[in-house]
Amino acid sequence: MLAIIGGSGLTQFSSMDIVRREVVRTPYGEPSGALTFGRIGCQDVVFLARHGYGHTIPPHRVNYRANIWALVNEAKATQLVSVASVGGIRADLGPGVVVIPHQIIDYTWGRSMTFFEGGGENEGRVVHVDFTEPYDGALRERLMAAAARVGEVVSDHAVYAATQGPRLETAAEITRFERDGADIVGMTGMPEAGLAREAGIPYAAICLVANWAAGRADSTHAIRFDDIEAVLEQSLGRVRRVIEQLCD
């Protein structure tokens, strides 16, 4: 079972043959919405809209623990692809570019970021999880191969800076992230990736650059939200095609 978490602009898959929707309760509260089960191509899939199906949940209020727990423990997903829109920092990662990041830097704060907080089977022990390579290598390779089969050029080497949101970043913050080695910036990469690792499910992300990050190119003085919507509308179909090919 392939799990897909959709981000901004991706609240459904038109090519998905829906079998059922299921409302799930978890030990960590409610997920962002009902789990949608079905098939894309020959692959059984479960889909969840990260921000809710009406895009009503801001990044810092997403119940990441409930989302991951539901997909792994209720849906029995065995692999997870995250779709997200991001801002481009690196000069070759402008609006419309599709990116499969290989590393992540976490700048978020105050989010519930671990399943290992004591109680239950974790009572009285500290659990450490290796996170050297935050994205699953085999799943990333499959995404890149799927992109190649549909003729989609993707950037397969990028560091994702995960920020708190919901406000966008200042130009000075983006300059700091660039010095730290970040290439793209988004608000939902963590703790989602870390929780997937704790849950033991292979996880990879496919990101669409929706805008230049603050202080870069045509975002030098401000970010135009109308332009972001236009890029998402024009380019998310390419991301869908890559995932559809992954499912063939």
PyMOL commands that set and color helices and strands:
alter all, ss='L'
color gray80, all
select helices_A, chain A and resi 59-61+64-74+120-122+137-149+171-180+192-199+217-219+225-247
alter helices_A, ss='H'
color red, helices_A
select strands_A, chain A and resi 2-6+17-22+35-40+43-49+79-88+98-99+103-106+154-155+159-162+184-186+203-212
alter strands_A, ss='S'
color yellow, strands_A
deselect
rebuild
show_as cartoon
